[in-house]
Amino acid sequence: QVQLVESGGGLVQAGGSLRLSCAVSGSTFSIDAMTWYRRAPGKKRELVATATSGGIISYADSVRGRFTISRDNGKKTVYLQMNSLKPEDTAVYYCNVVISVIGGSYWGQGTQVTVSS
């Protein structure tokens, strides 16, 4: 059974940094896309950043230049380095991975990020 465990969330002041991690276990298959989403209170879920197995990386306009996604395929882990955080980055951040060979899309439990002004 594929499981995702996220860590690294917390409370930080505006301008600060956090690094989120998402470790995948329970699958021996290669992971295709690894993506971070977020959901702020009262808002729809938003795609933050994605990194494909082919090396394609993309970001939401709202975080480009401040956030960096990276993946360690050997550790089956994806990271989100978040710098210059703003109060509007406050949200629950979720990790999602796609394992195409078994037709699966899997979600982490979410980690809270709170940025104070």
PEWOUR-V777946 format. One record per residue. N is the residue number from 1. RES is the residue in one small letter. D_CENTER is the distance of its C-alpha to the mean C-alpha in Angstrom with 2 decimals. Layout:
N;RES;D_CENTER + N;RES;D_CENTER
This chain:
1;q;20.28 + 2;v;16.65 + 3;q;14.58 + 4;l;11.02 + 5;v;11.03 + 6;e;8.44 + 7;s;10.00 + 8;g;10.48 + 9;g;10.66 + 10;g;14.12 + 11;l;16.68 + 12;v;17.27 + 13;q;19.83 + 14;a;19.40 + 15;g;19.21 + 16;g;17.50 + 17;s;14.44 + 18;l;11.74 + 19;r;9.58 + 20;l;6.77 + 21;s;7.27 + 22;c;7.04 + 23;a;10.56 + 24;v;12.19 + 25;s;15.87 + 26;g;18.77 + 27;s;18.79 + 28;t;20.87 + 29;f;19.91 + 30;s;17.89 + 31;i;14.40 + 32;d;14.30 + 33;a;11.23 + 34;m;7.72 + 35;t;5.44 + 36;w;2.76 + 37;y;5.83 + 38;r;7.91 + 39;r;11.52 + 40;a;14.08 + 41;p;17.47 + 42;g;19.70 + 43;k;17.39 + 44;k;15.94 + 45;r;12.40 + 46;e;10.97 + 47;l;8.91 + 48;v;7.18 + 49;a;6.83 + 50;t;7.81 + 51;a;9.74 + 52;t;12.73 + 53;s;15.11 + 54;g;17.61 + 55;g;15.95 + 56;i;15.15 + 57;i;12.40 + 58;s;12.10 + 59;y;10.94 + 60;a;12.02 + 61;d;15.30 + 62;s;14.51 + 63;v;12.12 + 64;r;13.77 + 65;g;15.60 + 66;r;13.77 + 67;f;10.16 + 68;t;9.82 + 69;i;7.49 + 70;s;9.45 + 71;r;10.25 + 72;d;13.21 + 73;n;14.84 + 74;g;17.52 + 75;k;15.41 + 76;k;13.15 + 77;t;10.16 + 78;v;7.04 + 79;y;6.47 + 80;l;5.54 + 81;q;9.12 + 82;m;10.10 + 83;n;13.84 + 84;s;16.53 + 85;l;14.82 + 86;k;16.75 + 87;p;17.72 + 88;e;16.34 + 89;d;12.75 + 90;t;13.60 + 91;a;11.69 + 92;v;10.08 + 93;y;6.30 + 94;y;5.71 + 95;c;4.48 + 96;n;7.27 + 97;v;9.59 + 98;v;12.97 + 99;i;16.00 + 100;s;18.70 + 101;v;21.64 + 102;i;21.52 + 103;g;20.31 + 104;g;17.38 + 105;s;14.11 + 106;y;12.42 + 107;w;10.21 + 108;g;9.25 + 109;q;11.33 + 110;g;9.13 + 111;t;9.43 + 112;q;11.54 + 113;v;11.44 + 114;t;14.96 + 115;v;16.48 + 116;s;20.25 + 117;s;22.64
